[in-house]
């Protein structure tokens, strides 16, 4: 088996994971977000036309915030629904990727028939059928984080509108228009979806590797980062770090001058922060370092095979 076969398998896993977070996650959330934004804008403009927006006082501010809170709740619901869907797919995708990676790597480094067979993916599924449901509370908690920052941003913008003696239309634009604060906060919702979907995948894979270690006692895990102009310093430094399956990856945080700050981050599986594009793969003690795994460039997301 050629080194290119290893690269092909790992790239496929990365493309499918990114497809899970981007195409099945973020892109499917956007219509829900847009509907909430448009509805909010419609309601606010109707309030202005009805003559209820002529005076900028506490009562008017409360009315605006009630509308915003309703729209935010719609987005929260969309986030939870999207995460419930992607979490279930992640719980199915991760063990399949685990089996494929072990088979490919064992075949390359040992030149013998792999220990695992593809049908054993079903065994890992049966070992933890409650993975996705067990993460639902975490997803709900994350979606709640979207609300307070957005509402506070609306309060701040409304305050500026009052101080600058703006008209009603300007205030509405601040809150709901295409250049408004509500539309400008969409990145918060998308970051939650990306991070939580990746967490579901990483968690499921971690559980699978712990189960697999019963069959392969020397099993370890290796961190593979996506290297491009968006890669964080932590991922560059951690790329290739290999630890026991039940041990965490460790990042010694450094300042801009490369000096340790005293902070140390431990995490069992990626992601360790928002927008983290790392991937953990199975690894056996004694396998030599492979340059092809230390130079993984960007890939295009795909849902093919999901």
ChimeraX attribute file (.defattr): number of C-alpha atoms within 10 A of each C-alpha:
attribute: neighborCount
match mode: 1-to-1
recipient: residues
	/A:1	11
	/A:2	8
	/A:3	14
	/A:4	10
	/A:5	13
	/A:6	19
	/A:7	15
	/A:8	11
	/A:9	16
	/A:10	21
	/A:11	20
	/A:12	19
	/A:13	23
	/A:14	25
	/A:15	18
	/A:16	24
	/A:17	27
	/A:18	22
	/A:19	20
	/A:20	27
	/A:21	29
	/A:22	20
	/A:23	16
	/A:24	23
	/A:25	25
	/A:26	23
	/A:27	16
	/A:28	15
	/A:29	22
	/A:30	17
	/A:31	13
	/A:32	17
	/A:33	22
	/A:34	15
	/A:35	14
	/A:36	23
	/A:37	24
	/A:38	16
	/A:39	15
	/A:40	24
	/A:41	23
	/A:42	14
	/A:43	15
	/A:44	25
	/A:45	19
	/A:46	13
	/A:47	16
	/A:48	14
	/A:49	11
	/A:50	10
	/A:51	10
	/A:52	16
	/A:53	23
	/A:54	13
	/A:55	13
	/A:56	18
	/A:57	10
	/A:58	9
	/A:59	12
	/A:60	15
	/A:61	16
	/A:62	12
	/A:63	14
	/A:64	22
	/A:65	18
	/A:66	13
	/A:67	15
	/A:68	25
	/A:69	16
	/A:70	14
	/A:71	23
	/A:72	24
	/A:73	16
	/A:74	16
	/A:75	26
	/A:76	22
	/A:77	15
	/A:78	22
	/A:79	30
	/A:80	23
	/A:81	17
	/A:82	21
	/A:83	31
	/A:84	20
	/A:85	16
	/A:86	24
	/A:87	29
	/A:88	20
	/A:89	18
	/A:90	29
	/A:91	26
	/A:92	22
	/A:93	22
	/A:94	26
	/A:95	25
	/A:96	21
	/A:97	23
	/A:98	23
	/A:99	23
	/A:100	19
	/A:101	19
	/A:102	21
	/A:103	19
	/A:104	17
	/A:105	22
	/A:106	19
	/A:107	17
	/A:108	18
	/A:109	15
	/A:110	10
	/A:111	10
	/A:112	10
	/A:113	12
	/A:114	15
	/A:115	12
	/A:116	16
	/A:117	12
	/A:118	13
	/A:119	10
	/A:120	14
	/A:121	21
	/A:122	12
	/A:123	14
	/A:124	24
	/A:125	19
	/A:126	10
	/A:127	13
	/A:128	15
	/A:129	13
	/A:130	12
	/A:131	20
	/A:132	23
	/A:133	13
	/A:134	13
	/A:135	18
	/A:136	17
	/A:137	12
	/A:138	14
	/A:139	24
	/A:140	17
	/A:141	11
	/A:142	19
	/A:143	23
	/A:144	16
	/A:145	14
	/A:146	23
	/A:147	19
	/A:148	12
	/A:149	13
	/A:150	21
	/A:151	19
	/A:152	12
	/A:153	15
	/A:154	23
	/A:155	17
	/A:156	12
	/A:157	17
	/A:158	22
	/A:159	15
	/A:160	14
	/A:161	18
	/A:162	15
	/A:163	9
	/A:164	9
	/A:165	12
	/A:166	13
	/A:167	14
	/A:168	19
	/A:169	13
	/A:170	14
	/A:171	24
	/A:172	22
	/A:173	18
	/A:174	21
	/A:175	27
	/A:176	25
	/A:177	20
	/A:178	14
	/A:179	11
	/A:180	19
	/A:181	20
	/A:182	25
	/A:183	20
	/A:184	15
	/A:185	14
	/A:186	17
	/A:187	12
	/A:188	15
	/A:189	23
	/A:190	21
	/A:191	16
	/A:192	23
	/A:193	29
	/A:194	24
	/A:195	20
	/A:196	25
	/A:197	32
	/A:198	28
	/A:199	23
	/A:200	29
	/A:201	29
	/A:202	23
	/A:203	22
	/A:204	26
	/A:205	28
	/A:206	24
	/A:207	20
	/A:208	23
	/A:209	26
	/A:210	17
	/A:211	16
	/A:212	22
	/A:213	16
	/A:214	10
	/A:215	12
	/A:216	14
	/A:217	12
	/A:218	13
	/A:219	20
	/A:220	21
	/A:221	26
	/A:222	22
	/A:223	22
	/A:224	25
	/A:225	29
	/A:226	24
	/A:227	19
	/A:228	12
	/A:229	8
	/A:230	10
	/A:231	17
	/A:232	15
	/A:233	12
	/A:234	15
	/A:235	20
	/A:236	16
	/A:237	13
	/A:238	18
	/A:239	21
	/A:240	20
	/A:241	17
	/A:242	22
	/A:243	19
	/A:244	18
	/A:245	25
	/A:246	16
	/A:247	14
	/A:248	15
	/A:249	22
	/A:250	15
	/A:251	17
	/A:252	15
	/A:253	16
	/A:254	15
	/A:255	9
	/A:256	8
	/A:257	6
	/A:258	9
	/A:259	10
	/A:260	12
	/A:261	11
	/A:262	9
	/A:263	9
	/A:264	11
	/A:265	11
	/A:266	12
	/A:267	13
	/A:268	18
	/A:269	27
	/A:270	24
	/A:271	23
	/A:272	19
	/A:273	10
	/A:274	14
	/A:275	15
	/A:276	19
	/A:277	24
	/A:278	23
	/A:279	23
	/A:280	24
	/A:281	22
	/A:282	26
	/A:283	23
	/A:284	21
	/A:285	13
	/A:286	8
	/A:287	12
	/A:288	9
	/A:289	9
	/A:290	12
	/A:291	10
	/A:292	11
	/A:293	20
	/A:294	17
	/A:295	16
	/A:296	18
	/A:297	13
	/A:298	17
	/A:299	14
	/A:300	11
	/A:301	19
	/A:302	20
	/A:303	15
	/A:304	9
	/A:305	7
	/A:306	13
